[in-house]
Amino acid sequence: MAPTVAAAEAAISSAKHTRKAVGLAARDASGHLAPLTITRRSTGDDDVTIKILFCGICHSDLHSIKNEWGNAIYPLIPGHEIAGVVTDVGKNVTKLKAGDRVGVGCMVNSCQACDQCSSGFENHCSSVIATYNSVDRDGTITYGGYSDMVVVHERFVVRFPDGVPLDAGAPLLCAGVTVYTPMKYHGLNVPGKHVGVVGLGGLGHVAVKFAKAFGMKVTVISSSPGKREEALAQLCADAFIVSNNPDEMKDAMGTMDGIINTVSAHIPLAPFMGLLKPNGKMIMVGLPEKPLEIPPFNLIMGNKMLAGSSIGGMRDTQEMLDLAAEHGVMADVEVIGADYVNTAMERLAKADVRYRFVIDIGNTLNKDSAAASQ
């Protein structure tokens, strides 16, 4: 059978991907990550080439490498919390130059022409291209940040402000913008308002920090009593509620203007809706695998809202980083070497991290290990 036009175009595009790189790839649904030599495209006119120094580990990376969402394209190199240094730019690039400290988040391209893209919401573009496990515009598969370099269209590269370290700043490119955006667009960034944060993990701890930066009263809601001290003493939350303690939940009923729900476990939502004031909002940023359970009565009485939010556009991502620099908002991270990544994934599955793993790509991932594994 003769190849299709699309297949021919993809083959031509693949031929242009001649720049060798090394990444940590999963080959199958076991999710085991091992070094793999890959190719990246040459720097195009609108591109920025980045030497990756750090990459955060997001829980979605774990879902992806194990094909838990049923869409994995192997070999799969995850990672969408990328921090590094520009090494080369295309002739049309004006905002960045070699040596700049930069980051790349959850997307690397979009149509750049639709209403969503024109409004700064590239994350809602129907043609958005994810940083990894996605089909790029040239027909090739995108590889993520568990690799030593990447080439990205300049629109999807953000600048790290002075004062934001690349290791502790890398998780902000996913976790940070994921909680910042719903606060901004749902009015949960007003000093003096009361926001609840359900779950104290990679997303939740950053949500607490941004809420405090906005000058809000913050209550952490968790099923783990052992997290009380770290929420209050380390993260400076104003209050802590154990979600399965009826007395603590009852005392907080009707006190919150909004809730950021970061939990991906399947839990009943009605008790949390009861914490909201009339006209309050619960914003979902976690991704439970099962459908949500919420009685309509819990929405209608009190005129309450249940909404969702997905990362943010490039404008909001840069705005978030700038605010983080101004207020000293960083992720709490455990920096690991490339040889520890499979152990880190096992620990992540058990929620055994405070609060985000970050891979030291620059010092621990090298081409020699990739060559030995081929």
Secondary structure, 3 states (H helix, E strand, C coil): CCCCHHHHHHHHHHHHCCEEEEEEEECCCCCCEEEEEEEECCCCCCEEEEEEEEEECCHHHHHHHCCCCCCCCCCECCCCCEEEEEEEECCCCCCCCCCCEEEECCEEECCCCCHHHHCCCHHHCCCCEECCCCECCCCCECCCCCECEEEEEHHHCEECCCCCCHHHHHHHHCHHHHHHHHHHHCCCCCCCCEEEEECCCHHHHHHHHHHHHCCCEEEEEECCHHHHHHHHHHCCCCEEEECCCHHHHHHCCCCEEEEEECCCCCCCCHHHHCCEEEEEEEEECCCCCCCCCCCCHHHHCCCCEEEECCCCCHHHHHHHHHHHHHHCCCCCEEEECHHHHHHHHHHHHCCCCCCEEEEEHHHHCCHHHHHHHC
